Amino acid sequence: MASIIRHALFLVLVTVLFSPILFGTHNVVIAYDDLIKQQCHNAETPSLCIQCLKSDPKAPQADKVGIATIVINCVSNHSKTLASNMTELASKEELDKKLKSAYQRCIKGYALADKHLLKVVSWLKTGDYDKANSGVMSALEYELLCRASFEVSKWEIPSLVVYEMRVYEALSEAAFRIIDRF
């Protein structure tokens, strides 16, 4: 009797361990990875695109539109983070008025960019890819204007905020290229 129980437990263990191979789950993972690599490979920074996609639990079930939507959501999250960072920087009392005003313009720009990104998601879902691409570019313009205002004036931005801006730009570019290939 004990021998039968051991054999049954062994069969259950083998089935559980090898079920991905036996039932094709392994192939789904490979297909998911291939789709992500295919969609991100044209981006200037494919690793950021892939990292964004792998951070979303819905990504394994996503199609091309779903993947573009996930990347747009990553850009939106960075937009919100940048607005928050700029709000914190603008709240410092010792800032001169021009610098404070520049931060406030950036805050408004990132809020508008986020509104554009929300529209992009709805345009993706309705299949209006030209409008979606245009919306991504509009959202990116707010970031570029913000950064340009600091570069022209030679004001220093904390390095973590600069990094966040670069990630925002790279993911926007990745989204643009993904949507452009629909």
Backbone as CSV, one residue per row, in Angstrom:
resi,resn,N_x,N_y,N_z,CA_x,CA_y,CA_z,C_x,C_y,C_z
1,MET,0.821,-1.190,0.000,0.000,0.000,0.000,0.871,1.263,0.000
2,ALA,1.915,1.287,0.836,2.806,2.439,0.895,3.509,2.644,-0.438
3,SER,3.800,1.560,-1.114,4.463,1.638,-2.411,3.553,2.313,-3.440
4,ILE,2.285,2.009,-3.412,1.317,2.608,-4.341,1.199,4.105,-4.074
5,ILE,1.160,4.504,-2.806,1.060,5.913,-2.438,2.300,6.657,-2.898
6,ARG,3.484,6.054,-2.713,4.720,6.690,-3.157,4.728,6.862,-4.680
7,HIS,4.280,5.841,-5.392,4.216,5.934,-6.856,3.225,7.014,-7.290
8,ALA,2.103,7.094,-6.626,1.102,8.112,-6.954,1.656,9.510,-6.686
9,LEU,2.322,9.692,-5.548,2.928,10.988,-5.234,4.013,11.335,-6.237
10,PHE,4.785,10.317,-6.627,5.832,10.537,-7.614,5.221,10.995,-8.948
11,LEU,4.135,10.359,-9.378,3.476,10.733,-10.625,2.916,12.149,-10.555
12,VAL,2.337,12.509,-9.418,1.815,13.867,-9.244,2.957,14.873,-9.321
13,LEU,4.044,14.587,-8.644,5.198,15.479,-8.648,5.763,15.630,-10.055
14,VAL,5.922,14.547,-10.777,6.443,14.594,-12.140,5.490,15.390,-13.039
15,THR,4.199,15.177,-12.878,3.213,15.895,-13.687,3.290,17.392,-13.418
16,VAL,3.372,17.772,-12.157,3.450,19.190,-11.815,4.735,19.810,-12.353
17,LEU,5.838,19.117,-12.181,7.115,19.666,-12.621,7.228,19.772,-14.138
18,PHE,6.670,18.789,-14.836,6.822,18.778,-16.281,5.588,19.240,-17.040
19,SER,4.555,19.702,-16.340,3.338,20.126,-17.026,3.565,21.281,-17.987
20,PRO,4.441,22.268,-17.683,4.665,23.313,-18.682,5.192,22.748,-19.993
21,ILE,6.039,21.775,-19.903,6.596,21.179,-21.115,5.547,20.307,-21.797
22,LEU,4.832,19.500,-20.997,3.843,18.584,-21.557,2.650,19.311,-22.156
23,PHE,2.228,20.402,-21.528,1.000,21.056,-21.961,1.228,22.361,-22.713
24,GLY,2.456,22.676,-23.043,2.731,23.803,-23.925,2.838,25.158,-23.262
25,THR,2.771,25.260,-21.970,2.891,26.551,-21.313,4.239,27.176,-21.636
26,HIS,5.238,26.353,-21.754,6.576,26.826,-22.099,6.544,27.560,-23.439
27,ASN,5.786,27.029,-24.401,5.676,27.667,-25.704,4.989,29.024,-25.614
28,VAL,4.019,29.165,-24.712,3.338,30.439,-24.518,4.325,31.476,-23.995
29,VAL,5.159,31.078,-23.053,6.165,31.987,-22.501,7.134,32.417,-23.594
30,ILE,7.565,31.483,-24.429,8.478,31.813,-25.521,7.791,32.747,-26.512
31,ALA,6.536,32.485,-26.847,5.795,33.344,-27.769,5.645,34.746,-27.190
32,TYR,5.368,34.830,-25.882,5.237,36.114,-25.197,6.559,36.875,-25.265
33,ASP,7.648,36.211,-24.943,8.962,36.851,-25.002,9.298,37.287,-26.426
34,ASP,8.961,36.456,-27.399,9.231,36.800,-28.795,8.433,38.031,-29.223
35,LEU,7.154,38.105,-28.828,6.320,39.255,-29.179,6.866,40.525,-28.540
36,ILE,7.271,40.435,-27.283,7.844,41.598,-26.598,9.117,42.046,-27.313
37,LYS,9.995,41.113,-27.607,11.247,41.472,-28.286,10.963,42.063,-29.664
38,GLN,10.006,41.494,-30.364,9.652,41.983,-31.697,9.119,43.414,-31.610
39,GLN,8.264,43.689,-30.630,7.672,45.010,-30.516,8.674,46.050,-30.008
40,CYS,9.610,45.628,-29.178,10.568,46.572,-28.580,11.871,46.700,-29.355
41,HIS,12.112,45.811,-30.284,13.442,45.788,-30.905,13.753,47.036,-31.729
42,ASN,12.752,47.746,-32.213,12.989,48.960,-32.992,13.153,50.203,-32.124
43,ALA,12.925,50.066,-30.841,13.085,51.213,-29.945,14.568,51.539,-29.797
44,GLU,14.853,52.805,-29.497,16.249,53.191,-29.283,16.819,52.518,-28.046
45,THR,15.969,52.256,-27.075,16.394,51.570,-25.848,15.453,50.388,-25.599
46,PRO,15.666,49.291,-26.326,14.776,48.134,-26.185,14.695,47.611,-24.749
47,SER,15.773,47.725,-23.995,15.757,47.191,-22.629,14.733,47.908,-21.754
48,LEU,14.574,49.225,-21.918,13.557,49.954,-21.148,12.151,49.515,-21.559
49,CYS,11.950,49.339,-22.835,10.655,48.891,-23.349,10.318,47.513,-22.780
50,ILE,11.280,46.609,-22.834,11.072,45.247,-22.323,10.827,45.274,-20.822
51,GLN,11.589,46.080,-20.106,11.416,46.204,-18.652,10.023,46.717,-18.317
52,CYS,9.559,47.697,-19.066,8.205,48.227,-18.864,7.167,47.124,-19.057
53,LEU,7.290,46.383,-20.147,6.305,45.340,-20.449,6.333,44.218,-19.415
54,LYS,7.509,43.835,-19.005,7.610,42.736,-18.041,7.138,43.150,-16.651
55,SER,7.009,44.444,-16.414,6.531,44.913,-15.109,5.013,44.844,-14.987
56,ASP,4.332,44.601,-16.087,2.870,44.565,-16.069,2.382,43.117,-16.104
57,PRO,1.580,42.717,-15.113,1.110,41.323,-15.075,0.178,40.950,-16.235
58,LYS,-0.385,41.946,-16.933,-1.271,41.653,-18.070,-0.503,41.411,-19.364
59,ALA,0.778,41.693,-19.353,1.572,41.598,-20.581,1.571,40.210,-21.229
60,PRO,1.644,39.112,-20.465,1.686,37.807,-21.138,0.450,37.501,-22.002
61,GLN,-0.670,38.130,-21.699,-1.881,37.894,-22.489,-2.111,38.976,-23.538
62,ALA,-1.201,39.959,-23.615,-1.413,41.119,-24.476,-1.098,40.828,-25.935
63,ASP,-1.903,41.436,-26.807,-1.614,41.437,-28.236,-0.820,42.719,-28.529
64,LYS,-0.650,43.070,-29.801,0.133,44.256,-30.150,-0.466,45.533,-29.553
65,VAL,-1.777,45.681,-29.634,-2.431,46.860,-29.062,-2.266,46.860,-27.548
66,GLY,-2.378,45.703,-26.940,-2.189,45.596,-25.498,-0.777,45.972,-25.093
67,ILE,0.187,45.558,-25.877,1.582,45.904,-25.596,1.786,47.413,-25.723
68,ALA,1.254,48.014,-26.776,1.363,49.471,-26.931,0.691,50.184,-25.761
69,THR,-0.452,49.681,-25.332,-1.174,50.278,-24.204,-0.343,50.200,-22.928
70,ILE,0.305,49.078,-22.706,1.147,48.927,-21.515,2.294,49.937,-21.546
71,VAL,2.922,50.106,-22.705,4.016,51.077,-22.811,3.482,52.492,-22.565
72,ILE,2.321,52.807,-23.111,1.709,54.127,-22.867,1.436,54.307,-21.376
73,ASN,0.968,53.253,-20.717,0.730,53.349,-19.272,2.030,53.607,-18.512
74,CYS,3.127,53.007,-18.960,4.435,53.283,-18.340,4.810,54.755,-18.529
75,VAL,4.593,55.274,-19.732,4.889,56.690,-19.993,4.017,57.557,-19.081
76,SER,2.764,57.203,-18.964,1.845,57.956,-18.098,2.314,57.940,-16.645
77,ASN,2.760,56.794,-16.184,3.274,56.706,-14.809,4.486,57.617,-14.617
78,HIS,5.351,57.660,-15.624,6.517,58.541,-15.533,6.096,60.010,-15.588
79,SER,5.062,60.304,-16.349,4.539,61.670,-16.408,4.054,62.112,-15.027
80,LYS,3.325,61.227,-14.374,2.826,61.544,-13.024,3.980,61.695,-12.033
81,THR,4.971,60.838,-12.149,6.143,60.931,-11.268,6.876,62.247,-11.497
82,LEU,7.048,62.621,-12.759,7.734,63.872,-13.064,6.946,65.082,-12.557
83,ALA,5.637,65.053,-12.709,4.809,66.153,-12.179,4.975,66.250,-10.666
84,SER,5.006,65.111,-10.006,5.200,65.090,-8.559,6.587,65.610,-8.182
85,ASN,7.611,65.172,-8.913,8.972,65.655,-8.664,9.062,67.168,-8.843
86,MET,8.451,67.668,-9.915,8.490,69.106,-10.193,7.718,69.885,-9.118
87,THR,6.628,69.314,-8.637,5.855,69.951,-7.571,6.706,70.083,-6.316
88,GLU,7.410,69.025,-6.003,8.287,69.052,-4.824,9.402,70.082,-4.995
89,LEU,10.000,70.121,-6.182,11.075,71.086,-6.435,10.558,72.521,-6.403
90,ALA,9.362,72.739,-6.925,8.784,74.091,-6.953,8.387,74.575,-5.563
91,SER,8.203,73.661,-4.643,7.743,74.047,-3.306,8.856,74.595,-2.418
92,LYS,10.081,74.523,-2.869,11.200,75.021,-2.061,11.165,76.542,-2.009
93,GLU,11.254,77.067,-0.811,11.109,78.509,-0.595,12.251,79.332,-1.168
94,GLU,13.457,78.785,-1.194,14.617,79.564,-1.586,14.760,79.737,-3.106
95,LEU,13.833,79.227,-3.895,13.926,79.327,-5.356,13.666,80.750,-5.824
96,ASP,14.369,81.134,-6.880,14.006,82.426,-7.465,12.722,82.250,-8.264
97,LYS,12.073,83.342,-8.543,10.732,83.301,-9.157,10.749,82.684,-10.554
98,LYS,11.798,82.927,-11.310,11.867,82.382,-12.673,11.996,80.858,-12.643
99,LEU,12.809,80.350,-11.751,12.975,78.900,-11.639,11.686,78.245,-11.155
100,LYS,11.058,78.859,-10.173,9.788,78.335,-9.663,8.745,78.313,-10.788
101,SER,8.723,79.366,-11.588,7.786,79.438,-12.713,8.079,78.338,-13.741
102,ALA,9.346,78.045,-13.970,9.711,76.979,-14.915,9.214,75.634,-14.403
103,TYR,9.396,75.369,-13.128,8.882,74.127,-12.546,7.363,74.045,-12.698
104,GLN,6.684,75.149,-12.446,5.218,75.155,-12.536,4.745,74.919,-13.966
105,ARG,5.467,75.469,-14.950,5.118,75.196,-16.361,5.291,73.712,-16.679
106,CYS,6.350,73.127,-16.132,6.575,71.694,-16.350,5.468,70.861,-15.711
107,ILE,5.044,71.253,-14.521,3.953,70.533,-13.834,2.703,70.537,-14.715
108,LYS,2.348,71.700,-15.231,1.172,71.811,-16.111,1.366,70.989,-17.382
109,GLY,2.595,71.030,-17.924,2.885,70.270,-19.138,2.735,68.777,-18.930
110,TYR,3.246,68.274,-17.809,3.120,66.840,-17.543,1.669,66.448,-17.291
111,ALA,0.893,67.329,-16.691,-0.537,67.039,-16.496,-1.249,66.971,-17.850
112,LEU,-0.923,67.907,-18.743,-1.514,67.874,-20.091,-1.033,66.648,-20.866
113,ALA,0.235,66.307,-20.705,0.767,65.120,-21.375,-0.001,63.880,-20.930
114,ASP,-0.278,63.791,-19.643,-1.011,62.635,-19.131,-2.418,62.559,-19.729
115,LYS,-3.055,63.707,-19.931,-4.377,63.722,-20.581,-4.276,63.207,-22.015
116,HIS,-3.223,63.618,-22.710,-3.010,63.119,-24.075,-2.807,61.600,-24.066
117,LEU,-2.063,61.122,-23.093,-1.780,59.684,-23.023,-3.043,58.879,-22.745
118,LEU,-3.960,59.430,-21.953,-5.249,58.760,-21.735,-6.022,58.643,-23.049
119,LYS,-5.976,59.700,-23.849,-6.634,59.671,-25.163,-5.959,58.649,-26.075
120,VAL,-4.644,58.566,-25.985,-3.903,57.609,-26.818,-4.417,56.199,-26.560
121,VAL,-4.609,55.855,-25.297,-5.104,54.513,-24.957,-6.470,54.277,-25.595
122,SER,-7.360,55.264,-25.543,-8.686,55.064,-26.157,-8.582,54.977,-27.676
123,TRP,-7.693,55.741,-28.293,-7.503,55.653,-29.746,-6.920,54.310,-30.147
124,LEU,-6.044,53.766,-29.319,-5.519,52.428,-29.615,-6.638,51.403,-29.613
125,LYS,-7.526,51.502,-28.627,-8.618,50.536,-28.509,-9.612,50.637,-29.654
126,THR,-9.765,51.844,-30.232,-10.686,51.998,-31.356,-9.999,51.818,-32.705
127,GLY,-8.686,51.615,-32.681,-7.955,51.368,-33.922,-7.551,52.625,-34.675
128,ASP,-7.639,53.785,-34.044,-7.229,55.031,-34.695,-5.754,55.288,-34.386
129,TYR,-4.900,54.572,-35.092,-3.474,54.576,-34.798,-2.778,55.881,-35.185
130,ASP,-3.293,56.582,-36.196,-2.714,57.879,-36.549,-2.902,58.883,-35.411
131,LYS,-4.116,58.915,-34.862,-4.370,59.811,-33.725,-3.562,59.379,-32.509
132,ALA,-3.425,58.078,-32.316,-2.647,57.571,-31.184,-1.194,58.040,-31.295
133,ASN,-0.615,57.907,-32.488,0.765,58.364,-32.685,0.886,59.867,-32.476
134,SER,-0.076,60.597,-32.984,-0.075,62.045,-32.810,-0.169,62.408,-31.319
135,GLY,-0.972,61.675,-30.587,-1.115,61.912,-29.151,0.167,61.633,-28.389
136,VAL,0.874,60.577,-28.789,2.161,60.262,-28.156,3.142,61.403,-28.414
137,MET,3.176,61.892,-29.647,4.089,62.982,-29.984,3.725,64.259,-29.228
138,SER,2.438,64.536,-29.083,2.014,65.715,-28.314,2.447,65.603,-26.864
139,ALA,2.279,64.428,-26.281,2.696,64.218,-24.887,4.206,64.358,-24.748
140,LEU,4.944,63.902,-25.731,6.399,64.008,-25.688,6.851,65.463,-25.803
141,GLU,6.133,66.250,-26.585,6.504,67.655,-26.755,6.519,68.401,-25.426
142,TYR,5.580,68.091,-24.529,5.563,68.753,-23.219,6.843,68.460,-22.440
143,GLU,7.300,67.228,-22.514,8.537,66.864,-21.813,9.724,67.573,-22.450
144,LEU,9.781,67.588,-23.763,10.900,68.227,-24.452,10.941,69.731,-24.179
145,LEU,9.774,70.367,-24.124,9.724,71.796,-23.795,10.197,72.046,-22.375
146,CYS,9.805,71.188,-21.467,10.226,71.323,-20.081,11.744,71.220,-19.996
147,ARG,12.281,70.189,-20.578,13.727,69.989,-20.512,14.470,71.133,-21.189
148,ALA,13.958,71.586,-22.319,14.611,72.674,-23.048,14.654,73.953,-22.216
149,SER,13.602,74.225,-21.468,13.600,75.451,-20.664,14.713,75.424,-19.621
150,PHE,15.039,74.253,-19.112,16.118,74.142,-18.136,17.488,74.176,-18.816
151,GLU,17.587,73.590,-19.991,18.866,73.594,-20.703,19.244,74.999,-21.156
152,VAL,18.267,75.764,-21.656,18.524,77.117,-22.126,18.949,78.025,-20.969
153,SER,18.290,77.871,-19.851,18.569,78.756,-18.713,19.764,78.296,-17.882
154,LYS,20.253,77.103,-18.162,21.398,76.523,-17.433,21.073,76.205,-15.968
155,TRP,19.793,76.107,-15.653,19.416,75.701,-14.304,19.691,74.221,-14.141
156,GLU,20.071,73.832,-12.984,20.351,72.427,-12.672,19.068,71.723,-12.238
157,ILE,18.884,70.534,-12.756,17.791,69.663,-12.319,18.455,68.479,-11.623
158,PRO,17.883,68.008,-10.522,18.482,66.841,-9.860,18.625,65.661,-10.833
159,SER,19.713,64.920,-10.680,20.030,63.845,-11.630,18.938,62.778,-11.708
160,LEU,18.274,62.487,-10.599,17.186,61.496,-10.648,16.021,61.988,-11.495
161,VAL,15.769,63.287,-11.468,14.692,63.858,-12.292,15.112,63.833,-13.760
162,VAL,16.357,64.137,-14.036,16.863,64.068,-15.408,16.743,62.639,-15.936
163,TYR,17.101,61.671,-15.109,16.977,60.267,-15.509,15.519,59.931,-15.819
164,GLU,14.607,60.364,-14.963,13.171,60.113,-15.166,12.699,60.729,-16.485
165,MET,13.224,61.905,-16.798,12.870,62.571,-18.060,13.377,61.762,-19.256
166,ARG,14.565,61.233,-19.134,15.125,60.424,-20.230,14.329,59.132,-20.433
167,VAL,13.912,58.522,-19.335,13.092,57.307,-19.427,11.759,57.640,-20.081
168,TYR,11.154,58.747,-19.685,9.890,59.210,-20.280,10.059,59.359,-21.797
169,GLU,11.136,60.009,-22.200,11.384,60.217,-23.619,11.619,58.894,-24.347
170,ALA,12.409,58.015,-23.768,12.713,56.732,-24.402,11.462,55.867,-24.542
171,LEU,10.638,55.834,-23.519,9.404,55.035,-23.596,8.401,55.655,-24.562
172,SER,8.371,56.981,-24.640,7.498,57.645,-25.624,7.923,57.264,-27.037
173,GLU,9.221,57.289,-27.260,9.754,56.922,-28.570,9.443,55.455,-28.877
174,ALA,9.557,54.589,-27.874,9.238,53.170,-28.077,7.757,53.000,-28.435
175,ALA,6.897,53.710,-27.716,5.457,53.634,-28.002,5.170,54.114,-29.422
176,PHE,5.782,55.218,-29.786,5.596,55.754,-31.135,5.979,54.720,-32.186
177,ARG,7.112,54.079,-32.009,7.576,53.084,-32.995,6.707,51.837,-33.016
178,ILE,6.215,51.423,-31.854,5.332,50.255,-31.806,4.034,50.565,-32.556
179,ILE,3.442,51.714,-32.255,2.166,52.090,-32.894,2.375,52.316,-34.393
180,ASP,3.499,52.885,-34.740,3.781,53.176,-36.150,3.814,51.914,-37.006
181,ARG,4.091,50.773,-36.398,4.185,49.521,-37.157,2.859,48.769,-37.254
182,PHE,1.779,49.349,-36.747,0.456,48.690,-36.876,-0.029,48.786,-38.296
